[in-house]
Amino acid sequence: MAVDFNDPRFTAFGLFAEAYTGLTNRFAAQFEQHRLSPVEFEVLMRLARSPQHRLRMTDLAGQTSLSTSGVTRVVDRMDREGLIRREACESDRRSSYAVITPAGIKRLEEILPEHLQLMQEWFIGRLGEEELDQLLGLLRKIRDAVNPCATAGTESELPAPTR
């Protein structure tokens, strides 16, 4: 059986990967100006957007591109920099929380106006309102299938807002 190298499934995933790579490359240069790596920015954003600005370490790993040991190393480094801190989990002594600090919030506030500009220019602004709503729904559908633990520790039981 011959493989169809023009199969639209290859095209769909290839376009997704190329778009993601292009966007992350544009964002990485901006994060560097603010003394953050892309993964550190992702960690700060996840914590800032979580209830009580905190997540269990295992939930943070599930929501990022990091392994459990990888999230430990990043959290330790960011803790030393004062951007986040660890808190013990009262209900499970084996677990701990990563919590964003006021310094972490301040760092995000410094970077977000420019970051939102870049997102608007290279991503969101290229889509109409209906297209964006469709994209969000489709990305959630795929995310929930391939990474169901990505919403752990959030208020995901509630319907997600479209914006």
C-alpha positions in Angstrom: 0.0 0.0 0.0 1.5 3.4 -1.0 1.5 6.2 1.4 -0.1 9.4 0.3 2.3 12.1 1.4 -0.3 14.7 0.5 -2.7 13.3 3.1 -4.5 16.3 4.7 -3.8 14.8 8.1 -0.1 15.4 7.6 -0.9 18.9 6.3 -3.1 19.7 9.3 -0.5 18.7 11.9 2.3 20.2 9.9 0.5 23.6 9.8 -0.3 23.4 13.5 3.4 22.7 14.3 4.7 25.4 12.0 2.3 28.0 13.5 3.2 27.0 17.0 6.9 27.1 16.4 6.6 30.5 14.6 4.7 32.0 17.5 6.9 30.6 20.2 10.0 31.8 18.5 8.5 35.4 18.3 7.5 35.2 22.0 10.8 33.8 23.2 12.8 36.9 22.2 10.3 39.0 24.1 10.5 36.8 27.2 14.3 37.0 27.2 14.1 40.8 27.4 12.2 40.4 30.6 14.7 37.7 32.0 12.2 34.9 31.6 12.4 31.7 29.6 9.2 30.6 27.8 8.6 27.9 30.3 9.0 30.3 33.2 6.4 32.6 31.6 4.1 29.7 31.1 4.5 28.7 34.8 3.8 32.3 36.0 0.7 32.6 33.7 -0.7 29.2 34.9 -0.3 30.2 38.5 -1.7 33.8 38.0 -4.8 32.3 36.2 -5.4 29.6 38.8 -7.7 29.8 41.9 -5.8 31.4 44.8 -2.8 31.9 42.3 -1.6 28.4 43.1 -1.4 24.8 41.8 -0.2 21.5 43.2 3.1 20.7 41.7 1.7 17.7 39.9 -1.1 19.7 38.4 1.4 22.4 37.2 3.4 19.6 35.5 0.2 18.4 33.8 -0.6 21.9 32.5 2.9 22.7 31.2 5.4 21.0 28.9 7.4 19.9 31.9 7.8 16.5 33.6 7.3 16.3 37.4 11.0 16.5 37.9 11.3 19.3 35.4 8.6 21.3 37.1 10.5 20.8 40.4 13.7 22.2 38.9 11.9 25.2 37.4 9.9 25.9 40.6 13.1 25.7 42.7 14.9 28.2 40.4 11.9 30.6 40.3 11.6 30.3 44.1 15.2 31.4 44.5 14.4 34.4 42.2 11.4 35.2 44.4 8.9 34.8 41.6 7.0 31.9 43.2 7.1 30.1 46.5 6.2 26.6 47.7 3.5 25.9 50.2 2.8 22.7 52.0 -0.5 20.9 51.1 -2.4 20.5 54.4 -4.5 17.6 53.1 -1.6 15.6 51.6 1.9 15.9 53.1 3.4 14.3 50.0 2.2 17.3 47.8 3.1 20.9 47.7 1.8 23.9 45.9 3.6 26.4 43.7 2.2 29.9 44.4 3.0 33.1 42.5 4.4 35.9 44.6 3.8 39.6 44.3 7.2 39.8 42.5 6.0 37.2 40.0 2.8 39.1 39.4 4.9 42.3 38.9 7.1 40.5 36.3 4.0 39.4 34.5 2.5 42.9 34.6 5.7 44.2 33.0 5.7 41.7 30.2 1.9 41.3 29.4 1.2 44.6 27.5 3.9 43.9 25.0 3.0 40.2 24.9 -0.6 40.9 24.2 0.5 43.2 21.4 2.5 40.4 19.9 -0.4 37.9 20.3 -2.8 40.4 18.7 -0.4 41.1 15.8 0.6 37.5 15.0 -2.3 35.3 16.3 -5.6 36.7 17.7 -5.7 39.7 15.3 -5.5 37.3 12.3 -8.8 35.7 13.3 -12.4 37.0 13.3 -14.5 36.6 16.5 -16.3 33.5 15.2 -13.0 32.0 14.0 -11.4 32.5 17.4 -14.4 30.9 19.2 -14.2 27.9 16.9 -10.4 27.6 17.3 -10.8 27.8 21.1 -13.4 25.0 21.1 -11.3 22.8 18.7 -8.1 23.3 20.8 -10.0 22.4 24.0 -11.4 19.3 22.3 -7.9 18.1 21.2 -6.3 19.1 24.5 -8.9 17.3 26.6 -8.3 14.1 24.5 -4.5 14.1 24.5 -3.8 15.8 27.9 -6.9 15.3 30.2 -4.9 16.2 33.3 -4.2 19.7 31.9 -7.2 21.1 33.7 -6.4 19.5 37.1 -6.4 22.1 39.9 -8.5 24.6 38.0 -12.2 25.4 38.1 -12.6 23.3 34.9 -15.8 21.8 36.1 -17.5 25.1 35.1 -18.1 25.7 31.4 -15.0 27.5 30.0 -15.6 31.1 28.8 -15.2 31.6 25.1 -12.9 34.5 25.7 
